[in-house]
Amino acid sequence: MTVASPGPAVKEAARQVAVDPTTVLKANREVEHEGLVVARPGVGTFVTWTSADATLAAHGPRSCLGACWACGRT
């Protein structure tokens, strides 16, 4: 994913990784709190950082919590 690209809709992300949509919402909030994405209500969740960014080292290892689209892990 690139900066400013949207993540999948909550229902689609939940379906892709076979988790409850609430889990995806919690993961979205966590990565938003960490500054990795920005949520725009009614529009979507957008990437604000990529693994190519110099800030990667500052963020350290992450847990995907069902939102692997956000960090690129599988």
Distance bins in CASP14 RR format, pairs under 12 A and 6 or more apart:
PFRMAT RR
TARGET T0000
AUTHOR 0000-0000-0000
RMODE 2
METHOD distances of the structure
MODEL  1
1 7 1 0 0 1 0 0 0 0 0 0 0
1 8 0 0 0 0 0 1 0 0 0 0 0
1 31 0 0 0 0 0 1 0 0 0 0 0
1 36 0 0 0 0 0 1 0 0 0 0 0
1 37 0 0 0 0 1 0 0 0 0 0 0
1 45 0 0 0 0 0 1 0 0 0 0 0
1 46 0 0 0 0 1 0 0 0 0 0 0
1 47 1 0 1 0 0 0 0 0 0 0 0
1 48 0 0 0 0 0 1 0 0 0 0 0
1 49 0 0 0 0 1 0 0 0 0 0 0
1 50 1 0 0 1 0 0 0 0 0 0 0
1 51 0 0 0 0 1 0 0 0 0 0 0
1 52 0 0 0 0 0 1 0 0 0 0 0
1 53 0 0 0 0 0 1 0 0 0 0 0
1 67 0 0 0 0 0 1 0 0 0 0 0
1 68 0 0 0 0 0 1 0 0 0 0 0
1 69 1 0 0 1 0 0 0 0 0 0 0
1 70 1 0 0 1 0 0 0 0 0 0 0
1 71 0 0 0 0 1 0 0 0 0 0 0
1 72 1 0 0 1 0 0 0 0 0 0 0
1 73 0 0 0 0 0 1 0 0 0 0 0
2 46 0 0 0 0 0 1 0 0 0 0 0
2 47 1 0 0 1 0 0 0 0 0 0 0
2 48 0 0 0 0 0 1 0 0 0 0 0
2 49 0 0 0 0 0 1 0 0 0 0 0
2 50 1 0 0 1 0 0 0 0 0 0 0
2 51 0 0 0 0 0 1 0 0 0 0 0
2 52 0 0 0 0 1 0 0 0 0 0 0
2 53 0 0 0 0 0 1 0 0 0 0 0
2 72 0 0 0 0 0 1 0 0 0 0 0
3 35 0 0 0 0 0 1 0 0 0 0 0
3 36 0 0 0 0 0 1 0 0 0 0 0
3 37 0 0 0 0 0 1 0 0 0 0 0
3 38 0 0 0 0 0 1 0 0 0 0 0
3 46 0 0 0 0 1 0 0 0 0 0 0
3 47 1 0 1 0 0 0 0 0 0 0 0
3 48 1 0 0 1 0 0 0 0 0 0 0
3 49 1 0 0 1 0 0 0 0 0 0 0
3 50 1 0 1 0 0 0 0 0 0 0 0
3 51 0 0 0 0 0 1 0 0 0 0 0
3 52 0 0 0 0 1 0 0 0 0 0 0
3 53 1 0 0 1 0 0 0 0 0 0 0
3 55 0 0 0 0 0 1 0 0 0 0 0
4 37 0 0 0 0 0 1 0 0 0 0 0
4 38 0 0 0 0 1 0 0 0 0 0 0
4 40 0 0 0 0 0 1 0 0 0 0 0
4 44 0 0 0 0 0 1 0 0 0 0 0
4 45 0 0 0 0 0 1 0 0 0 0 0
4 46 1 0 1 0 0 0 0 0 0 0 0
4 47 1 0 0 1 0 0 0 0 0 0 0
4 48 1 0 0 1 0 0 0 0 0 0 0
4 49 0 0 0 0 0 1 0 0 0 0 0
4 50 0 0 0 0 0 1 0 0 0 0 0
5 37 0 0 0 0 0 1 0 0 0 0 0
5 38 0 0 0 0 0 1 0 0 0 0 0
5 44 0 0 0 0 0 1 0 0 0 0 0
5 45 0 0 0 0 0 1 0 0 0 0 0
5 46 1 0 0 1 0 0 0 0 0 0 0
5 47 1 0 1 0 0 0 0 0 0 0 0
5 48 0 0 0 0 0 1 0 0 0 0 0
5 49 0 0 0 0 0 1 0 0 0 0 0
5 50 0 0 0 0 1 0 0 0 0 0 0
5 69 0 0 0 0 1 0 0 0 0 0 0
5 70 0 0 0 0 0 1 0 0 0 0 0
5 72 0 0 0 0 0 1 0 0 0 0 0
6 12 0 0 0 0 0 1 0 0 0 0 0
6 13 0 0 0 0 0 1 0 0 0 0 0
6 28 0 0 0 0 0 1 0 0 0 0 0
6 37 0 0 0 0 1 0 0 0 0 0 0
6 38 0 0 0 0 0 1 0 0 0 0 0
6 39 0 0 0 0 0 1 0 0 0 0 0
6 40 0 0 0 0 1 0 0 0 0 0 0
6 42 0 0 0 0 0 1 0 0 0 0 0
6 43 0 0 0 0 1 0 0 0 0 0 0
6 44 1 0 1 0 0 0 0 0 0 0 0
6 45 1 0 0 1 0 0 0 0 0 0 0
6 46 1 0 1 0 0 0 0 0 0 0 0
6 47 1 0 0 1 0 0 0 0 0 0 0
6 48 0 0 0 0 0 1 0 0 0 0 0
6 69 0 0 0 0 1 0 0 0 0 0 0
6 70 0 0 0 0 0 1 0 0 0 0 0
7 13 1 0 0 1 0 0 0 0 0 0 0
7 16 0 0 0 0 0 1 0 0 0 0 0
7 24 0 0 0 0 0 1 0 0 0 0 0
7 27 0 0 0 0 0 1 0 0 0 0 0
7 28 0 0 0 0 1 0 0 0 0 0 0
7 31 0 0 0 0 0 1 0 0 0 0 0
7 32 0 0 0 0 0 1 0 0 0 0 0
7 36 0 0 0 0 0 1 0 0 0 0 0
7 37 1 0 0 1 0 0 0 0 0 0 0
7 38 0 0 0 0 0 1 0 0 0 0 0
7 39 0 0 0 0 0 1 0 0 0 0 0
7 40 0 0 0 0 0 1 0 0 0 0 0
7 43 0 0 0 0 0 1 0 0 0 0 0
7 44 1 0 0 1 0 0 0 0 0 0 0
7 45 1 0 1 0 0 0 0 0 0 0 0
7 46 1 0 0 1 0 0 0 0 0 0 0
7 47 1 0 0 1 0 0 0 0 0 0 0
7 48 0 0 0 0 0 1 0 0 0 0 0
7 67 0 0 0 0 1 0 0 0 0 0 0
7 68 0 0 0 0 0 1 0 0 0 0 0
7 69 1 0 1 0 0 0 0 0 0 0 0
7 70 1 0 0 1 0 0 0 0 0 0 0
7 71 0 0 0 0 0 1 0 0 0 0 0
7 72 0 0 0 0 0 1 0 0 0 0 0
8 14 0 0 0 0 1 0 0 0 0 0 0
8 15 0 0 0 0 1 0 0 0 0 0 0
8 16 1 0 0 1 0 0 0 0 0 0 0
8 17 0 0 0 0 1 0 0 0 0 0 0
8 21 0 0 0 0 0 1 0 0 0 0 0
8 24 0 0 0 0 1 0 0 0 0 0 0
8 28 0 0 0 0 0 1 0 0 0 0 0
8 37 0 0 0 0 0 1 0 0 0 0 0
8 44 0 0 0 0 1 0 0 0 0 0 0
8 45 0 0 0 0 1 0 0 0 0 0 0
8 46 0 0 0 0 0 1 0 0 0 0 0
8 47 0 0 0 0 0 1 0 0 0 0 0
8 66 0 0 0 0 0 1 0 0 0 0 0
8 67 0 0 0 0 1 0 0 0 0 0 0
8 68 0 0 0 0 0 1 0 0 0 0 0
8 69 1 0 1 0 0 0 0 0 0 0 0
8 70 0 0 0 0 1 0 0 0 0 0 0
9 15 0 0 0 0 1 0 0 0 0 0 0
9 16 0 0 0 0 0 1 0 0 0 0 0
9 21 0 0 0 0 1 0 0 0 0 0 0
9 24 0 0 0 0 1 0 0 0 0 0 0
9 25 0 0 0 0 0 1 0 0 0 0 0
9 28 0 0 0 0 0 1 0 0 0 0 0
9 42 0 0 0 0 0 1 0 0 0 0 0
9 43 0 0 0 0 0 1 0 0 0 0 0
9 44 1 0 0 1 0 0 0 0 0 0 0
9 45 0 0 0 0 1 0 0 0 0 0 0
9 69 0 0 0 0 0 1 0 0 0 0 0
10 16 0 0 0 0 0 1 0 0 0 0 0
10 17 0 0 0 0 0 1 0 0 0 0 0
10 19 0 0 0 0 0 1 0 0 0 0 0
10 20 0 0 0 0 0 1 0 0 0 0 0
10 21 1 0 1 0 0 0 0 0 0 0 0
10 22 0 0 0 0 1 0 0 0 0 0 0
10 23 0 0 0 0 1 0 0 0 0 0 0
10 24 1 0 1 0 0 0 0 0 0 0 0
10 25 1 0 1 0 0 0 0 0 0 0 0
10 26 0 0 0 0 0 1 0 0 0 0 0
10 27 0 0 0 0 1 0 0 0 0 0 0
10 28 1 0 0 1 0 0 0 0 0 0 0
10 29 0 0 0 0 0 1 0 0 0 0 0
10 39 0 0 0 0 0 1 0 0 0 0 0
10 41 0 0 0 0 0 1 0 0 0 0 0
10 42 0 0 0 0 0 1 0 0 0 0 0
10 44 0 0 0 0 1 0 0 0 0 0 0
10 45 0 0 0 0 1 0 0 0 0 0 0
10 66 0 0 0 0 0 1 0 0 0 0 0
10 67 0 0 0 0 1 0 0 0 0 0 0
10 69 0 0 0 0 0 1 0 0 0 0 0
11 17 0 0 0 0 0 1 0 0 0 0 0
11 19 0 0 0 0 0 1 0 0 0 0 0
11 20 0 0 0 0 0 1 0 0 0 0 0
11 21 1 0 1 0 0 0 0 0 0 0 0
11 22 0 0 0 0 0 1 0 0 0 0 0
11 23 0 0 0 0 0 1 0 0 0 0 0
11 24 0 0 0 0 1 0 0 0 0 0 0
11 25 0 0 0 0 0 1 0 0 0 0 0
12 19 0 0 0 0 0 1 0 0 0 0 0
12 21 0 0 0 0 1 0 0 0 0 0 0
12 24 0 0 0 0 1 0 0 0 0 0 0
12 44 0 0 0 0 0 1 0 0 0 0 0
12 45 0 0 0 0 0 1 0 0 0 0 0
12 67 0 0 0 0 0 1 0 0 0 0 0
12 69 0 0 0 0 1 0 0 0 0 0 0
13 19 0 0 0 0 1 0 0 0 0 0 0
13 20 0 0 0 0 0 1 0 0 0 0 0
13 21 0 0 0 0 1 0 0 0 0 0 0
13 22 0 0 0 0 0 1 0 0 0 0 0
13 23 0 0 0 0 1 0 0 0 0 0 0
13 24 1 0 1 0 0 0 0 0 0 0 0
13 25 0 0 0 0 1 0 0 0 0 0 0
13 26 0 0 0 0 0 1 0 0 0 0 0
13 27 0 0 0 0 1 0 0 0 0 0 0
13 28 0 0 0 0 1 0 0 0 0 0 0
13 31 0 0 0 0 0 1 0 0 0 0 0
13 37 0 0 0 0 0 1 0 0 0 0 0
13 44 0 0 0 0 0 1 0 0 0 0 0
13 45 0 0 0 0 1 0 0 0 0 0 0
13 64 0 0 0 0 0 1 0 0 0 0 0
13 65 0 0 0 0 0 1 0 0 0 0 0
13 66 1 0 0 1 0 0 0 0 0 0 0
13 67 1 0 0 1 0 0 0 0 0 0 0
13 68 0 0 0 0 1 0 0 0 0 0 0
13 69 1 0 0 1 0 0 0 0 0 0 0
13 70 0 0 0 0 1 0 0 0 0 0 0
14 20 1 0 0 1 0 0 0 0 0 0 0
14 21 1 0 1 0 0 0 0 0 0 0 0
14 22 0 0 0 0 1 0 0 0 0 0 0
14 23 1 0 0 1 0 0 0 0 0 0 0
14 24 1 0 1 0 0 0 0 0 0 0 0
14 25 0 0 0 0 1 0 0 0 0 0 0
14 26 0 0 0 0 0 1 0 0 0 0 0
14 27 0 0 0 0 1 0 0 0 0 0 0
14 28 0 0 0 0 0 1 0 0 0 0 0
14 65 0 0 0 0 0 1 0 0 0 0 0
14 66 0 0 0 0 1 0 0 0 0 0 0
14 67 0 0 0 0 1 0 0 0 0 0 0
14 68 0 0 0 0 0 1 0 0 0 0 0
14 69 0 0 0 0 0 1 0 0 0 0 0
15 21 0 0 0 0 1 0 0 0 0 0 0
15 23 0 0 0 0 0 1 0 0 0 0 0
15 24 0 0 0 0 1 0 0 0 0 0 0
15 66 0 0 0 0 0 1 0 0 0 0 0
16 24 0 0 0 0 1 0 0 0 0 0 0
16 64 0 0 0 0 0 1 0 0 0 0 0
16 66 0 0 0 0 1 0 0 0 0 0 0
16 67 0 0 0 0 1 0 0 0 0 0 0
16 68 0 0 0 0 1 0 0 0 0 0 0
16 69 1 0 0 1 0 0 0 0 0 0 0
16 74 0 0 0 0 0 1 0 0 0 0 0
17 23 0 0 0 0 1 0 0 0 0 0 0
17 24 1 0 0 1 0 0 0 0 0 0 0
17 27 0 0 0 0 1 0 0 0 0 0 0
17 64 0 0 0 0 1 0 0 0 0 0 0
17 65 0 0 0 0 1 0 0 0 0 0 0
17 66 1 0 1 0 0 0 0 0 0 0 0
17 67 1 0 0 1 0 0 0 0 0 0 0
17 68 1 0 0 1 0 0 0 0 0 0 0
17 69 0 0 0 0 1 0 0 0 0 0 0
17 70 0 0 0 0 0 1 0 0 0 0 0
17 73 0 0 0 0 0 1 0 0 0 0 0
17 74 0 0 0 0 1 0 0 0 0 0 0
18 24 0 0 0 0 0 1 0 0 0 0 0
18 66 0 0 0 0 1 0 0 0 0 0 0
18 68 0 0 0 0 0 1 0 0 0 0 0
19 25 0 0 0 0 0 1 0 0 0 0 0
19 26 0 0 0 0 1 0 0 0 0 0 0
19 27 0 0 0 0 1 0 0 0 0 0 0
19 64 0 0 0 0 0 1 0 0 0 0 0
19 65 0 0 0 0 1 0 0 0 0 0 0
19 66 1 0 1 0 0 0 0 0 0 0 0
19 67 0 0 0 0 1 0 0 0 0 0 0
19 68 0 0 0 0 0 1 0 0 0 0 0
20 26 0 0 0 0 1 0 0 0 0 0 0
20 27 0 0 0 0 0 1 0 0 0 0 0
20 65 0 0 0 0 0 1 0 0 0 0 0
20 66 0 0 0 0 1 0 0 0 0 0 0
21 27 0 0 0 0 0 1 0 0 0 0 0
21 28 0 0 0 0 0 1 0 0 0 0 0
21 66 0 0 0 0 0 1 0 0 0 0 0
21 67 0 0 0 0 0 1 0 0 0 0 0
22 28 0 0 0 0 0 1 0 0 0 0 0
22 29 0 0 0 0 0 1 0 0 0 0 0
22 65 0 0 0 0 0 1 0 0 0 0 0
22 66 0 0 0 0 0 1 0 0 0 0 0
23 29 0 0 0 0 0 1 0 0 0 0 0
23 30 0 0 0 0 0 1 0 0 0 0 0
23 63 0 0 0 0 0 1 0 0 0 0 0
23 64 0 0 0 0 0 1 0 0 0 0 0
23 65 1 0 0 1 0 0 0 0 0 0 0
23 66 1 0 0 1 0 0 0 0 0 0 0
23 67 0 0 0 0 1 0 0 0 0 0 0
23 68 0 0 0 0 0 1 0 0 0 0 0
24 30 0 0 0 0 0 1 0 0 0 0 0
24 31 0 0 0 0 0 1 0 0 0 0 0
24 39 0 0 0 0 0 1 0 0 0 0 0
24 45 0 0 0 0 1 0 0 0 0 0 0
24 64 0 0 0 0 0 1 0 0 0 0 0
24 65 0 0 0 0 1 0 0 0 0 0 0
24 66 1 0 0 1 0 0 0 0 0 0 0
24 67 1 0 1 0 0 0 0 0 0 0 0
24 68 0 0 0 0 0 1 0 0 0 0 0
24 69 0 0 0 0 1 0 0 0 0 0 0
24 70 0 0 0 0 1 0 0 0 0 0 0
25 31 0 0 0 0 0 1 0 0 0 0 0
25 32 0 0 0 0 0 1 0 0 0 0 0
25 39 0 0 0 0 1 0 0 0 0 0 0
25 44 0 0 0 0 0 1 0 0 0 0 0
25 45 0 0 0 0 1 0 0 0 0 0 0
25 65 0 0 0 0 0 1 0 0 0 0 0
25 66 0 0 0 0 0 1 0 0 0 0 0
25 67 0 0 0 0 1 0 0 0 0 0 0
26 32 0 0 0 0 0 1 0 0 0 0 0
26 33 0 0 0 0 0 1 0 0 0 0 0
26 63 0 0 0 0 0 1 0 0 0 0 0
26 64 0 0 0 0 0 1 0 0 0 0 0
26 65 1 0 0 1 0 0 0 0 0 0 0
26 66 0 0 0 0 1 0 0 0 0 0 0
26 67 0 0 0 0 1 0 0 0 0 0 0
27 33 0 0 0 0 0 1 0 0 0 0 0
27 34 0 0 0 0 0 1 0 0 0 0 0
27 36 0 0 0 0 0 1 0 0 0 0 0
27 37 0 0 0 0 1 0 0 0 0 0 0
27 39 0 0 0 0 0 1 0 0 0 0 0
27 45 0 0 0 0 1 0 0 0 0 0 0
27 62 0 0 0 0 0 1 0 0 0 0 0
27 63 0 0 0 0 1 0 0 0 0 0 0
27 64 1 0 0 1 0 0 0 0 0 0 0
27 65 1 1 0 0 0 0 0 0 0 0 0
27 66 1 0 1 0 0 0 0 0 0 0 0
27 67 1 1 0 0 0 0 0 0 0 0 0
27 68 0 0 0 0 1 0 0 0 0 0 0
27 69 0 0 0 0 1 0 0 0 0 0 0
27 70 1 0 0 1 0 0 0 0 0 0 0
27 71 0 0 0 0 1 0 0 0 0 0 0
27 73 0 0 0 0 0 1 0 0 0 0 0
28 34 0 0 0 0 0 1 0 0 0 0 0
28 35 0 0 0 0 0 1 0 0 0 0 0
28 36 0 0 0 0 1 0 0 0 0 0 0
28 37 1 0 0 1 0 0 0 0 0 0 0
28 38 0 0 0 0 0 1 0 0 0 0 0
28 39 1 0 0 1 0 0 0 0 0 0 0
28 40 0 0 0 0 0 1 0 0 0 0 0
28 41 0 0 0 0 0 1 0 0 0 0 0
28 44 0 0 0 0 1 0 0 0 0 0 0
28 45 1 0 1 0 0 0 0 0 0 0 0
28 46 0 0 0 0 0 1 0 0 0 0 0
28 47 0 0 0 0 0 1 0 0 0 0 0
28 64 0 0 0 0 0 1 0 0 0 0 0
28 65 0 0 0 0 1 0 0 0 0 0 0
28 66 0 0 0 0 1 0 0 0 0 0 0
28 67 1 0 0 1 0 0 0 0 0 0 0
28 69 0 0 0 0 0 1 0 0 0 0 0
28 70 1 0 0 1 0 0 0 0 0 0 0
29 35 0 0 0 0 0 1 0 0 0 0 0
29 36 0 0 0 0 0 1 0 0 0 0 0
29 37 0 0 0 0 1 0 0 0 0 0 0
29 38 0 0 0 0 0 1 0 0 0 0 0
29 39 1 0 0 1 0 0 0 0 0 0 0
29 45 0 0 0 0 1 0 0 0 0 0 0
29 65 0 0 0 0 1 0 0 0 0 0 0
29 67 0 0 0 0 1 0 0 0 0 0 0
29 70 0 0 0 0 0 1 0 0 0 0 0
30 36 0 0 0 0 1 0 0 0 0 0 0
30 37 0 0 0 0 1 0 0 0 0 0 0
30 39 0 0 0 0 0 1 0 0 0 0 0
30 45 0 0 0 0 0 1 0 0 0 0 0
30 62 0 0 0 0 1 0 0 0 0 0 0
30 63 0 0 0 0 1 0 0 0 0 0 0
30 64 0 0 0 0 1 0 0 0 0 0 0
30 65 1 0 0 1 0 0 0 0 0 0 0
30 66 0 0 0 0 0 1 0 0 0 0 0
30 67 0 0 0 0 1 0 0 0 0 0 0
30 70 0 0 0 0 1 0 0 0 0 0 0
30 71 0 0 0 0 0 1 0 0 0 0 0
31 37 1 0 1 0 0 0 0 0 0 0 0
31 38 0 0 0 0 1 0 0 0 0 0 0
31 39 0 0 0 0 1 0 0 0 0 0 0
31 45 0 0 0 0 1 0 0 0 0 0 0
31 46 0 0 0 0 0 1 0 0 0 0 0
31 47 0 0 0 0 1 0 0 0 0 0 0
31 48 0 0 0 0 1 0 0 0 0 0 0
31 49 0 0 0 0 1 0 0 0 0 0 0
31 59 0 0 0 0 1 0 0 0 0 0 0
31 62 1 0 0 1 0 0 0 0 0 0 0
31 63 0 0 0 0 1 0 0 0 0 0 0
31 64 0 0 0 0 1 0 0 0 0 0 0
31 65 0 0 0 0 1 0 0 0 0 0 0
31 66 0 0 0 0 0 1 0 0 0 0 0
31 67 1 0 0 1 0 0 0 0 0 0 0
31 68 0 0 0 0 0 1 0 0 0 0 0
31 69 0 0 0 0 0 1 0 0 0 0 0
31 70 1 0 1 0 0 0 0 0 0 0 0
31 71 1 0 0 1 0 0 0 0 0 0 0
31 72 0 0 0 0 0 1 0 0 0 0 0
31 73 0 0 0 0 0 1 0 0 0 0 0
32 38 1 0 0 1 0 0 0 0 0 0 0
32 39 1 0 1 0 0 0 0 0 0 0 0
32 40 0 0 0 0 0 1 0 0 0 0 0
32 41 0 0 0 0 0 1 0 0 0 0 0
32 44 0 0 0 0 0 1 0 0 0 0 0
32 45 1 0 0 1 0 0 0 0 0 0 0
32 46 0 0 0 0 1 0 0 0 0 0 0
32 47 0 0 0 0 0 1 0 0 0 0 0
32 48 0 0 0 0 1 0 0 0 0 0 0
32 49 0 0 0 0 0 1 0 0 0 0 0
32 67 0 0 0 0 0 1 0 0 0 0 0
32 70 0 0 0 0 1 0 0 0 0 0 0
33 39 0 0 0 0 0 1 0 0 0 0 0
33 48 0 0 0 0 0 1 0 0 0 0 0
33 59 0 0 0 0 0 1 0 0 0 0 0
34 48 0 0 0 0 1 0 0 0 0 0 0
34 49 0 0 0 0 1 0 0 0 0 0 0
34 55 0 0 0 0 0 1 0 0 0 0 0
34 58 0 0 0 0 0 1 0 0 0 0 0
34 59 1 0 0 1 0 0 0 0 0 0 0
34 60 0 0 0 0 1 0 0 0 0 0 0
34 62 1 0 0 1 0 0 0 0 0 0 0
34 63 0 0 0 0 0 1 0 0 0 0 0
34 65 0 0 0 0 0 1 0 0 0 0 0
34 67 0 0 0 0 0 1 0 0 0 0 0
34 70 0 0 0 0 1 0 0 0 0 0 0
34 71 0 0 0 0 0 1 0 0 0 0 0
35 45 0 0 0 0 0 1 0 0 0 0 0
35 46 0 0 0 0 0 1 0 0 0 0 0
35 47 0 0 0 0 0 1 0 0 0 0 0
35 48 1 0 1 0 0 0 0 0 0 0 0
35 49 1 0 0 1 0 0 0 0 0 0 0
35 53 0 0 0 0 0 1 0 0 0 0 0
35 55 0 0 0 0 1 0 0 0 0 0 0
35 58 0 0 0 0 0 1 0 0 0 0 0
35 59 0 0 0 0 1 0 0 0 0 0 0
35 62 0 0 0 0 0 1 0 0 0 0 0
35 70 0 0 0 0 0 1 0 0 0 0 0
36 45 0 0 0 0 1 0 0 0 0 0 0
36 46 0 0 0 0 0 1 0 0 0 0 0
36 47 1 0 0 1 0 0 0 0 0 0 0
36 48 1 0 0 1 0 0 0 0 0 0 0
36 49 1 0 1 0 0 0 0 0 0 0 0
36 50 0 0 0 0 1 0 0 0 0 0 0
36 51 0 0 0 0 0 1 0 0 0 0 0
36 53 0 0 0 0 1 0 0 0 0 0 0
36 55 0 0 0 0 1 0 0 0 0 0 0
36 56 0 0 0 0 0 1 0 0 0 0 0
36 58 0 0 0 0 0 1 0 0 0 0 0
36 59 1 0 0 1 0 0 0 0 0 0 0
36 60 0 0 0 0 0 1 0 0 0 0 0
36 62 0 0 0 0 1 0 0 0 0 0 0
36 64 0 0 0 0 0 1 0 0 0 0 0
36 67 0 0 0 0 1 0 0 0 0 0 0
36 69 0 0 0 0 0 1 0 0 0 0 0
36 70 1 0 0 1 0 0 0 0 0 0 0
36 71 1 0 0 1 0 0 0 0 0 0 0
36 72 0 0 0 0 0 1 0 0 0 0 0
37 44 0 0 0 0 1 0 0 0 0 0 0
37 45 1 0 1 0 0 0 0 0 0 0 0
37 46 1 0 0 1 0 0 0 0 0 0 0
37 47 1 0 1 0 0 0 0 0 0 0 0
37 48 1 0 1 0 0 0 0 0 0 0 0
37 49 1 0 0 1 0 0 0 0 0 0 0
37 50 0 0 0 0 0 1 0 0 0 0 0
37 62 0 0 0 0 0 1 0 0 0 0 0
37 67 0 0 0 0 1 0 0 0 0 0 0
37 69 0 0 0 0 1 0 0 0 0 0 0
37 70 1 0 1 0 0 0 0 0 0 0 0
37 71 0 0 0 0 1 0 0 0 0 0 0
38 44 0 0 0 0 1 0 0 0 0 0 0
38 45 1 0 0 1 0 0 0 0 0 0 0
38 46 1 0 1 0 0 0 0 0 0 0 0
38 47 0 0 0 0 1 0 0 0 0 0 0
38 48 1 0 1 0 0 0 0 0 0 0 0
38 49 0 0 0 0 0 1 0 0 0 0 0
38 70 0 0 0 0 0 1 0 0 0 0 0
39 45 1 0 1 0 0 0 0 0 0 0 0
39 46 1 0 0 1 0 0 0 0 0 0 0
39 47 0 0 0 0 0 1 0 0 0 0 0
39 48 0 0 0 0 0 1 0 0 0 0 0
39 67 0 0 0 0 0 1 0 0 0 0 0
39 70 0 0 0 0 0 1 0 0 0 0 0
40 46 1 0 0 1 0 0 0 0 0 0 0
40 48 0 0 0 0 0 1 0 0 0 0 0
45 67 0 0 0 0 1 0 0 0 0 0 0
45 69 0 0 0 0 1 0 0 0 0 0 0
45 70 1 0 0 1 0 0 0 0 0 0 0
46 69 0 0 0 0 0 1 0 0 0 0 0
46 70 0 0 0 0 0 1 0 0 0 0 0
47 53 0 0 0 0 0 1 0 0 0 0 0
47 67 0 0 0 0 0 1 0 0 0 0 0
47 69 0 0 0 0 1 0 0 0 0 0 0
47 70 1 0 0 1 0 0 0 0 0 0 0
47 71 0 0 0 0 1 0 0 0 0 0 0
47 72 0 0 0 0 1 0 0 0 0 0 0
48 55 0 0 0 0 1 0 0 0 0 0 0
48 59 0 0 0 0 0 1 0 0 0 0 0
48 70 0 0 0 0 0 1 0 0 0 0 0
49 55 1 0 1 0 0 0 0 0 0 0 0
49 56 1 0 0 1 0 0 0 0 0 0 0
49 57 0 0 0 0 0 1 0 0 0 0 0
49 58 0 0 0 0 1 0 0 0 0 0 0
49 59 1 0 0 1 0 0 0 0 0 0 0
49 60 0 0 0 0 0 1 0 0 0 0 0
49 62 0 0 0 0 0 1 0 0 0 0 0
49 70 0 0 0 0 1 0 0 0 0 0 0
49 71 0 0 0 0 1 0 0 0 0 0 0
49 72 0 0 0 0 0 1 0 0 0 0 0
50 56 0 0 0 0 1 0 0 0 0 0 0
50 59 0 0 0 0 0 1 0 0 0 0 0
50 70 0 0 0 0 0 1 0 0 0 0 0
50 71 0 0 0 0 1 0 0 0 0 0 0
50 72 0 0 0 0 1 0 0 0 0 0 0
51 57 0 0 0 0 0 1 0 0 0 0 0
51 59 0 0 0 0 1 0 0 0 0 0 0
51 60 0 0 0 0 0 1 0 0 0 0 0
51 62 0 0 0 0 0 1 0 0 0 0 0
51 70 0 0 0 0 0 1 0 0 0 0 0
51 71 1 0 0 1 0 0 0 0 0 0 0
51 72 1 0 0 1 0 0 0 0 0 0 0
51 73 0 0 0 0 1 0 0 0 0 0 0
52 72 0 0 0 0 0 1 0 0 0 0 0
53 59 0 0 0 0 1 0 0 0 0 0 0
56 62 0 0 0 0 0 1 0 0 0 0 0
56 71 0 0 0 0 0 1 0 0 0 0 0
59 70 0 0 0 0 0 1 0 0 0 0 0
59 71 0 0 0 0 1 0 0 0 0 0 0
60 71 0 0 0 0 0 1 0 0 0 0 0
61 71 0 0 0 0 1 0 0 0 0 0 0
61 73 0 0 0 0 0 1 0 0 0 0 0
62 68 0 0 0 0 0 1 0 0 0 0 0
62 70 0 0 0 0 1 0 0 0 0 0 0
62 71 1 0 1 0 0 0 0 0 0 0 0
62 72 0 0 0 0 1 0 0 0 0 0 0
62 73 1 0 0 1 0 0 0 0 0 0 0
63 70 0 0 0 0 0 1 0 0 0 0 0
63 71 0 0 0 0 1 0 0 0 0 0 0
63 73 0 0 0 0 1 0 0 0 0 0 0
64 70 1 0 0 1 0 0 0 0 0 0 0
64 71 1 0 1 0 0 0 0 0 0 0 0
64 72 0 0 0 0 1 0 0 0 0 0 0
64 73 1 0 1 0 0 0 0 0 0 0 0
64 74 0 0 0 0 1 0 0 0 0 0 0
65 71 0 0 0 0 1 0 0 0 0 0 0
65 73 0 0 0 0 0 1 0 0 0 0 0
66 72 0 0 0 0 0 1 0 0 0 0 0
66 73 0 0 0 0 1 0 0 0 0 0 0
66 74 0 0 0 0 0 1 0 0 0 0 0
67 73 0 0 0 0 1 0 0 0 0 0 0
68 74 1 0 0 1 0 0 0 0 0 0 0
END
